[in-house]
Amino acid sequence: WLDTFHSFSFADYHDPAHPRLRVSLNARGAALAEGMPDLAAHLTAQDGGGAQIVFRCPPAELAYYSRLLAGLGSAATVHEPEALRGLLQALGRELLT
């Protein structure tokens, strides 16, 4: 499922027209994300060992990032965009069916 990643340029992840992805990670989540190149590139360390991820995400990539972030479980709190939160909720429902 991770092979569905699309190739976008660096500029695409800074395009103000794209939704802003914002996630808080606890220390465990930060350590896990450091091993995921597509998340590690966007990590900003926070006090207490946690981290924050903030970047503009091409809309076609939201499903990919929802699967990556779902793998972090409760170590990640997704604040925005709402579309990403909806994708994560749908993944959760799929797990229960």
Secondary structure as GFF3:
##gff-version 3
##sequence-region A 1 97
A	DSSP	three_ten_helix	2	4	.	.	.	ID=ss1
A	DSSP	three_ten_helix	10	14	.	.	.	ID=ss2
A	DSSP	beta_strand	20	25	.	.	.	ID=ss3
A	DSSP	alpha_helix	27	34	.	.	.	ID=ss4
A	DSSP	alpha_helix	37	40	.	.	.	ID=ss5
A	DSSP	beta_strand	43	45	.	.	.	ID=ss6
A	DSSP	three_ten_helix	47	49	.	.	.	ID=ss7
A	DSSP	beta_strand	51	56	.	.	.	ID=ss8
A	DSSP	three_ten_helix	59	61	.	.	.	ID=ss9
A	DSSP	alpha_helix	62	70	.	.	.	ID=ss10
A	DSSP	three_ten_helix	73	75	.	.	.	ID=ss11
A	DSSP	beta_strand	76	80	.	.	.	ID=ss12
A	DSSP	alpha_helix	82	96	.	.	.	ID=ss13
###
